């Protein structure tokens, strides 16, 4: 069967010849969009946990979190090497020495071959980028920037706290250090039409980054979005609608852009809507079936898909 998109596992196998798996770690960091530097409310879809695991609050060190997960992950997925994924909140938003310490701790664990660092495009200093560039000489480094949309009006509506220009500057700075950049994009944001979302796809396609994470906008308890939803001011995407949007988004991306994710993982106890967001396996199966039966594939609508070179 023809491979319809370039997924992360294929990228790892091409690069290393075996399975590599991400292990999520919680460094207990904050976000300038919540601590008052930019805002105190955060993005309208983000709650107080910020996708965190809670491991930091339990007193677990970075190394302990990795070691606790490594054995189970290796057994379940047959992974031989691991990427430490700093996911919750903004993982370049701390003093340099603090960040260096947690990154060093993660890379010091046996079989950890790299880092994936989730952050905001307005929170990457030259010093941190230089440090990550130093790591990239011997490790795989993915710098994951949350963009969400290529439309400033949308970013303002969701209280993102930065504009598209900040993302462009951050990408350019990361490229100078030969870092692999992954953009996070959310489909179904308030006020966005299909055209808006496909314009974001075209923007991402042309900026020369290395990876993409697609997320469904789902409603989480205790967020401004939940209030909007309760008042009838926000409509969630239907599952089939989301599947079709993902497939067209993929068609507009370069064929060698690494697809890290096609949908997210809401916490069942926090989810308000849509209920189908809990059916991740079903959604992924529908995406693959849609690509196959409709003869669609990543890069189908891209004239030149070979304009991205990877770092370490």
HUCOR-V364604 format. One record per run of one state. SS is the DSSP state (alpha for helix, beta for strand, coil for the rest). FROM is the first residue (numbers start at 1). TO is the last residue. If there is no record, write none. Layout:
SS|FROM|TO, SS|FROM|TO
//
This chain:
coil|1|6, beta|7|7, alpha|8|16, coil|17|19, beta|20|25, coil|26|61, alpha|62|77, coil|78|80, beta|81|86, coil|87|95, alpha|96|107, coil|108|111, beta|112|120, coil|121|125, alpha|126|135, coil|136|139, beta|140|148, coil|149|151, alpha|152|157, coil|158|163, alpha|164|176, coil|177|179, beta|180|187, coil|188|193, alpha|194|206, coil|207|210, beta|211|216, coil|217|218, beta|219|220, coil|221|223, alpha|224|230, coil|231|238, alpha|239|251, coil|252|257, beta|258|261, coil|262|270, beta|271|273, coil|274|274, alpha|275|278, coil|279|279, alpha|280|293, coil|294|312
//
